[in-house]
């Protein structure tokens, strides 16, 4: 999620509701594919299936878990799976897609470092007759910005509902705020995210609305643009703290654990007591490090998202299309769980 930045080891994909089917692309039979807006069908693949999973930030906890889930599901299904770490280089998404196609992959699952390469990824797969879906982040077939993309031009996506996740985060933040008994006048919320990542915008927008509805009405929000990394968020939020010396209490949410952890660290470095900070993470893989230390922390809760479930579900979805001709769902979502210092271990969270 750049997550999104979004080692979970659970092998089985969660049972999820599939919504509104949308056929896309083609498998490796040589048949020409359709684009994201036309919704055509594709032929099935006979024999052993080969799938390539192109991930951004493959060394990040969430994506490590996602790769593990994908590999476990591929082994169960007898699929030949290759996972490629693209890092943060969008150009690698294009070159590695081309390499996978040259190696005769049947299907591609992609989480590009930058959504701007979406049209090129879609066109390249279309020209080669290779099936393509995204996981985690949205990818647009017709333009660089998924937020401005027609729904019919978005690739089928496996992941989490940004709106639902953000709502859960905002609700928990509101509960913590109400429990703290702070005044709106000397409290600020910080929404921290990489602003060109559509799913991140969905999350923080929903978090703001849920916080307001849950009792946070009147608290001023500050949007902070980051690169979705802990250090990037820390630097930007540190500057925000400096620019607002009269604020006594802070509530922090963002696109992922990295943004919130960076914010909590910035608060700590500024000498702000953990009692005056409410951080609600998204991922839990960094939040749990604070809880495991046993020391006071501004990280009060986090929404646990299990990358393993997404990886497994993405492989299953691609397999079902290539092997059985089952149409891609436009979106399929894995489950989430809110955790804190009291229950993160029993929930199965693996710390980064």
Buried (B, 14 or more C-beta within 10 A) or exposed (E): BBBBBBBBBBBBBBEBEBEEEBBBBBBBEEEEBBBBBEBEEBBEBEEEBBBBBBBBBBEBBBBBBBBBBBBBBBEBBEBEBBBBBBBEBBEBBBEBBBBBBEEEBBBBBBBBBBBBBBBBBBBBBBEBBBBBBBBBBBBBBBBBEBBEBEEBBBBBBBBBBBBBBBBBBBBBBBBBBEEBEBEBEEBBBBBBBBBBBBBBBBBBBBBBBBBBEBBBEEBEBBEBEBBBBBEBBBBBBBEBBEEEEEBEBBBBBBBBBBBBBBBBBBBBEEEBEBEBBBBBBBBBBBBBBBBEEEEEBBBBBBBBBBBBBBBBBBBBBBBBBBBEBBBBBBBBBBEBBBBBBEBBBEBBBBBB
